[in-house]
Amino acid sequence: MSRRTYCQVLGGLLVAALAVGAVPAAAEMVSADFTAGNTTTEVDGYAGVAGDGWATAWVKRSTSGLTATATVLTAEEGTELKEGLGNFLYVTANREGSTGHGGGVIRSYKTSGMDPIDWTKTHTICFTVRIDEDVDAEGAFTDAEDRYMIHDRSTNAAVQSDGTASFMISGAPKNIDESNPNFPTNVAGEWTFYNGLAPEGSSTFDKTRQVDTNIALHTDHVYDFTIVTDPETQTYDATVTDVTASLSFTAYDLGWRTLATEIPGYLCFGGRDGASTTGDTRQFSLDAVTIVPEPSTFLMLMGALAAMSVATRGRRDW
C-alpha cells in the first residue's frame, strides 16, 4: 500500500476503533485515551507517568500573563468527543492582564523503550480534537495572535512552535489582514498545515507557506487529524476531517519546518490568546492520541477495510 493511499484510508477510523477496543492494541503502538483519569501514577492518565512508549508524563505549559488548565473529564462529566471514546482531556488557556501568549499540554513519545519502533522511519500520528470555546460568537477569536497550535517540537519548554518543529497545524483567527505576521488572509478562521522548506531550504517562518485546508473552526465541531511523517525525507502528509460536517482535506509531501533529520518527539496541543480580545479563553478537548510505526501488516489490513467505507464527500487534495 502506498503512503498516499495509506494516509487517505486510515484517517480517524483507526483512532476510533482502538479507543473503543474494537481491535487489539499492537505492542509497538503508543497511545493515550485517558482511561485512567486524573492521576500521576498510571501511564494512560493526566498527567500520567512515563511508560508504554511515552518518554514522559504530560506537561502543562503557559507563558507569562496566561493561565492554562487541563483535566480529564468522563462521559458523565462532559460530552465525549465521539460515542464510545469515553474519557477526554479538557484544556483551557486564558489571558490575565495586558499580555497574552500560549498555553497547553505537551508529551514526549520519542523513547527507545518500545522495541521494535525505529523513529528514523515513517510513522503515523493520529488524534481527535474538539473546539469548546464559542469561536462563532461576534467579536470572538479575532485578535491577530489568537490561534490553536498543534505540532511536534524538540523540547517541552513552551507550547508555541519554533524552528525545531517538524509538522505544524494551526487554527487561524477569524479576522486576518495583510499585516498579520502569521497567516495570509485566505485562511481566516480555518485549520492550516505548514509547508516548511526542509530539507533544502530554511527553518525561518514564512506565512505564505500556510496551506489552506478550507476546513473551518466551529464551536463543538470534532476534528480528526492524521499525520504521516517521514524523517528520511523530512516531509509529512496531513489530513484533517471535520467529523461533524463530514468534510475532509489532505495535503501531501509537506516539508518539515526544522532542518533536523530526527523527529523532535514532543507533541504539543495548545492555544494562544491575543492581547486585544479581553475575555477570550482558548478551550478544546483532546482524545484518542495514537502513534504507530510503519510498515505494519496490522495497519495495512485496517486500511484495506477502511477503504471500503471511507466517504469521499468533501475531500480535497492539495
Secondary structure, 3 states (H helix, E strand, C coil): CCHHHHHHHHCCHHHHHHHCCCCCCCCCCEEECCCCCEECCCCCCEECCCECCECCCCEEEECCCEEEEEEEECCCCCCCCCCCCCCEEEEEEEECCCCCCEEEEEEECCCCCCCCCCCCCCEEEEEEEEECCCCCCCCCCCCCCCEEEEEEECCCCCCCCCCCCCCEEEECCCCCCCCCCCCCHHHCCEEEEECECCCCCCCCCCHHHEEEEEEECCCCCEEEEEEEEECCCCEEEEEEEECCCCEEEEEEEEECCCCCCCCCCEEEEEEECCCCCCCCEEEEEEEEEEEEECCCHHHHHHHHHHHCCCCCCCCEEC
